[in-house]
């Protein structure tokens, strides 16, 4: 979730941010989500989100997956700690339970965080020829860094890197062929099966509005595919306590080809 640009000074009252939106891609995928973040103390925020994704598959099939997470963020000044747990997938086919943690330091000009993540996967492989149905479980441990720097009051930069270590060789597992058939767009949650990901972005404020440009590159864990994306985003106020965000992205992927992604989100905020 992004920082809302038009949020006024909220004084000593407890603040909240809620919102939702949808994403669409040129591979006939669609995703919708809703979220909320609530200030429970002077330096503590609780957050939660829920999402649903439908991705069209070959042979006129559709992959339907759920996503949900809860998290807490506490700032000790200058250090801070974020903890979260997330679930995504389809319990009848492929899903994951993720545990996340970040230790960060934040100053007047920027922030730097060390990010850790543990992912526990379960894949239900249907019968194939003479092979019976079976459940495949595996884990991944991720580690990375995220940095943000404000060059001026209106211009800032960000960069991040994340790398994952799996306890199985996905590329050598027969079930990987099944997974690769279902990883057909950025909206497919199976696309998060990656070896590493690096991203960078630049943002510029124009009064109460904001323009962003982000680029990312990642390597798929299933077949070592190379994937590159570029996304431009624009956020602007609508009324006194709401923002609307539009983002347009383009992916060039060895795994699922060229796909365009459009997202529209609305954010509301106020005092409790």
C-alpha positions as CSV (number, residue, x, y, z in Angstrom):
1,X,0.0,0.0,0.0
2,X,1.4,3.4,-0.9
3,X,1.6,6.5,1.2
4,X,-1.3,8.9,0.5
5,X,-0.1,12.3,-0.6
6,X,-2.9,14.5,0.5
7,X,-3.1,13.3,4.1
8,X,-3.3,16.4,6.3
9,X,-1.8,16.7,9.8
10,X,-3.9,14.4,12.0
11,X,-2.8,15.7,15.4
12,X,-3.2,13.3,18.4
13,X,-6.2,11.5,17.0
14,X,-5.9,7.9,15.6
15,X,-5.8,7.8,11.9
16,X,-6.9,5.2,9.4
17,X,-6.6,4.5,5.7
18,X,-8.9,2.2,3.8
19,X,-9.3,1.5,0.1
20,X,-9.7,-0.9,-2.7
21,X,-9.3,-1.4,-6.4
22,X,-8.9,-3.7,-9.4
23,X,-6.2,-4.8,-11.8
24,X,-6.7,-6.0,-15.4
25,X,-4.3,-7.4,-17.9
26,X,-4.2,-8.2,-21.6
27,X,-4.1,-12.0,-20.8
28,X,-7.8,-11.7,-19.6
29,X,-6.7,-11.7,-15.9
30,X,-8.5,-9.7,-13.3
31,X,-7.8,-9.1,-9.6
32,X,-9.6,-7.1,-6.9
33,X,-8.5,-6.2,-3.4
34,X,-9.5,-4.2,-0.3
35,X,-7.4,-3.2,2.6
36,X,-7.2,-1.1,5.7
37,X,-4.5,0.4,7.9
38,X,-5.2,1.7,11.4
39,X,-3.1,3.7,13.9
40,X,-3.4,1.9,17.3
41,X,-0.8,4.0,19.1
42,X,1.5,7.0,18.5
43,X,4.0,4.9,16.5
44,X,2.1,1.6,15.8
45,X,-0.1,0.7,12.8
46,X,-2.1,-2.5,12.2
47,X,-3.0,-3.4,8.6
48,X,-5.0,-6.1,6.8
49,X,-5.9,-6.8,3.2
50,X,-8.0,-9.3,1.2
51,X,-7.8,-10.0,-2.6
52,X,-9.3,-12.3,-5.3
53,X,-7.7,-13.1,-8.6
54,X,-9.1,-14.8,-11.7
55,X,-6.7,-15.7,-14.5
56,X,-7.7,-17.3,-17.7
57,X,-5.8,-20.6,-18.5
58,X,-5.4,-22.7,-21.6
59,X,-8.3,-24.9,-22.6
60,X,-10.9,-22.3,-21.3
61,X,-10.1,-22.9,-17.7
62,X,-9.8,-20.3,-15.0
63,X,-7.5,-20.2,-12.0
64,X,-9.2,-18.5,-9.0
65,X,-7.0,-17.6,-6.0
66,X,-7.4,-15.8,-2.7
67,X,-5.0,-13.5,-1.0
68,X,-5.1,-12.2,2.6
69,X,-2.6,-10.7,5.0
70,X,-2.3,-9.0,8.4
71,X,0.6,-7.0,9.7
72,X,1.9,-4.7,12.4
73,X,4.4,-1.8,12.1
74,X,6.0,-0.2,15.1
75,X,8.5,2.7,14.9
76,X,11.0,3.0,17.8
77,X,12.7,6.1,16.3
78,X,15.0,5.7,14.5
79,X,14.5,2.0,14.2
80,X,11.3,0.2,13.3
81,X,9.9,-3.3,13.0
82,X,7.3,-4.7,10.6
83,X,5.8,-8.2,11.0
84,X,3.2,-9.9,8.9
85,X,1.6,-13.2,7.9
86,X,-0.1,-13.8,4.5
87,X,-2.0,-16.6,2.7
88,X,-2.5,-16.9,-1.0
89,X,-3.6,-19.5,-3.5
90,X,-6.3,-22.1,-3.9
91,X,-6.5,-24.7,-1.1
92,X,-7.5,-27.4,-3.6
93,X,-4.5,-26.9,-5.9
94,X,-1.6,-24.6,-4.8
95,X,-1.2,-22.3,-1.9
96,X,1.3,-20.6,0.4
97,X,1.6,-19.4,3.9
98,X,4.1,-16.6,4.2
99,X,5.8,-15.1,7.3
100,X,7.5,-11.7,6.8
101,X,9.7,-9.4,8.9
102,X,11.6,-6.2,8.3
103,X,13.9,-4.2,10.5
104,X,14.3,-0.7,9.3
105,X,16.0,2.6,10.1
106,X,14.3,5.9,9.0
107,X,15.6,9.4,9.0
108,X,14.7,12.8,7.5
109,X,16.0,12.0,4.0
110,X,15.1,8.3,3.7
111,X,15.0,4.8,5.1
112,X,16.8,1.4,4.8
113,X,15.3,-1.9,5.7
114,X,16.5,-5.5,6.0
115,X,13.7,-7.8,4.8
116,X,13.2,-11.5,5.6
117,X,10.4,-13.9,4.4
118,X,9.6,-17.6,4.9
119,X,7.2,-19.2,2.5
120,X,5.6,-22.6,3.0
121,X,4.0,-24.1,-0.2
122,X,1.7,-27.0,-0.8
123,X,0.9,-28.2,-4.3
124,X,-1.8,-30.8,-5.0
125,X,-0.7,-32.7,-8.1
126,X,-3.7,-34.4,-9.9
127,X,-3.3,-38.0,-11.3
128,X,-1.1,-38.0,-14.4
129,X,-1.2,-41.2,-16.5
130,X,-0.2,-44.0,-14.1
131,X,0.9,-41.7,-11.3
132,X,-1.5,-41.2,-8.4
133,X,-2.6,-37.9,-6.9
134,X,0.0,-36.6,-4.6
135,X,0.8,-33.6,-2.4
136,X,4.1,-31.8,-2.8
137,X,5.3,-29.5,0.0
138,X,8.3,-27.2,-0.1
139,X,9.7,-24.1,1.5
140,X,11.5,-20.9,0.6
141,X,13.6,-18.5,2.6
142,X,14.0,-14.9,1.3
143,X,16.3,-12.1,2.3
144,X,16.7,-8.7,0.8
145,X,17.1,-4.9,1.2
146,X,14.8,-1.9,0.5
147,X,16.1,1.7,0.4
148,X,14.3,5.0,-0.1
149,X,16.0,8.4,-0.5
150,X,14.5,11.9,-0.8
151,X,16.7,14.1,-2.9
152,X,14.5,17.1,-2.5
153,X,11.0,17.8,-1.0
154,X,9.4,16.8,-4.3
155,X,11.8,14.1,-5.7
156,X,12.6,10.7,-4.2
157,X,14.1,7.4,-5.3
158,X,13.7,3.8,-4.2
159,X,15.3,0.5,-4.8
160,X,14.9,-3.1,-3.5
161,X,16.4,-6.5,-3.9
162,X,15.1,-9.9,-2.8
163,X,16.5,-13.4,-3.2
164,X,14.9,-16.7,-2.3
165,X,16.5,-20.1,-1.5
166,X,14.2,-23.2,-2.0
167,X,14.6,-26.5,-0.2
168,X,13.8,-28.4,-3.5
169,X,15.0,-28.0,-7.1
170,X,11.8,-26.7,-8.7
171,X,13.3,-27.0,-12.2
172,X,13.9,-30.7,-11.7
173,X,10.6,-31.6,-10.2
174,X,8.0,-33.1,-12.6
175,X,5.3,-30.9,-11.0
176,X,7.1,-27.8,-12.3
177,X,5.7,-28.4,-15.8
178,X,2.2,-28.1,-14.3
179,X,3.1,-24.9,-12.5
180,X,4.7,-23.3,-15.6
181,X,1.4,-23.8,-17.6
182,X,-0.4,-21.7,-15.0
183,X,2.1,-18.9,-14.7
184,X,0.8,-16.8,-17.6
185,X,0.7,-13.2,-16.3
186,X,1.8,-10.8,-13.6
187,X,-1.6,-11.2,-11.9
188,X,-1.0,-15.0,-11.6
189,X,0.1,-15.5,-8.0
190,X,2.2,-18.4,-9.2
191,X,4.4,-15.7,-10.8
192,X,5.7,-15.0,-7.3
193,X,7.8,-18.2,-7.5
194,X,11.0,-16.4,-8.2
195,X,14.7,-16.9,-7.6
196,X,15.4,-13.1,-7.2
197,X,13.9,-9.8,-8.0
198,X,15.5,-6.3,-8.2
199,X,13.5,-3.1,-8.7
200,X,14.1,0.7,-8.8
201,X,11.8,3.7,-9.0
202,X,11.6,7.5,-9.1
203,X,8.7,9.6,-7.8
204,X,8.0,13.3,-8.2
205,X,5.3,15.3,-6.4
206,X,3.4,18.0,-8.2
207,X,1.5,19.8,-5.5
208,X,-0.9,17.2,-4.0
209,X,-0.4,14.9,-6.9
210,X,2.4,12.4,-7.6
211,X,3.9,10.7,-10.7
212,X,6.0,7.6,-10.4
213,X,8.0,5.4,-12.7
214,X,9.2,1.9,-11.7
215,X,11.2,-0.8,-13.4
216,X,11.9,-4.4,-12.2
217,X,13.6,-7.5,-13.3
218,X,13.2,-11.0,-11.8
219,X,14.2,-14.6,-12.6
220,X,11.6,-17.3,-12.4
221,X,12.3,-20.2,-10.0
222,X,10.6,-22.8,-12.2
223,X,12.6,-22.5,-15.4
224,X,15.1,-19.6,-14.8
225,X,13.0,-17.4,-17.1
226,X,14.0,-13.7,-17.5
227,X,11.2,-11.2,-16.8
228,X,11.3,-7.4,-17.1
229,X,8.6,-4.9,-16.2
230,X,8.1,-1.1,-16.4
231,X,5.2,0.7,-14.7
232,X,4.1,4.3,-14.6
233,X,1.7,5.5,-11.8
234,X,-0.2,8.7,-11.1
235,X,-1.9,9.6,-7.8
236,X,-4.2,12.6,-7.2
237,X,-6.7,13.8,-4.6
238,X,-10.4,13.4,-5.2
239,X,-12.2,15.4,-2.5
240,X,-10.7,16.3,0.9
241,X,-10.1,12.8,2.2
242,X,-9.6,10.5,-0.8
243,X,-7.0,9.8,-3.5
244,X,-7.2,7.8,-6.7
245,X,-4.3,5.9,-8.2
246,X,-3.9,4.8,-11.8
247,X,-1.0,2.5,-12.9
248,X,-0.1,1.2,-16.3
249,X,2.5,-1.5,-16.6
250,X,4.1,-3.6,-19.3
251,X,5.8,-7.0,-18.8
252,X,8.3,-8.7,-21.2
253,X,8.6,-12.2,-19.9
254,X,10.3,-15.4,-21.2
255,X,7.6,-17.3,-19.3
256,X,4.3,-15.7,-20.4
257,X,5.2,-13.3,-23.1
258,X,4.2,-9.6,-23.4
259,X,1.4,-8.5,-21.1
260,X,0.0,-5.1,-20.3
261,X,-1.5,-4.4,-16.8
262,X,-3.8,-1.6,-15.8
263,X,-4.8,-0.9,-12.1
264,X,-7.2,1.5,-10.5
265,X,-7.3,2.1,-6.8
266,X,-9.1,4.5,-4.5
267,X,-7.9,5.4,-1.0
268,X,-9.9,7.0,1.9
269,X,-8.5,8.3,5.1
270,X,-9.7,10.0,8.3
271,X,-9.7,10.0,12.1
272,X,-11.0,7.4,14.5
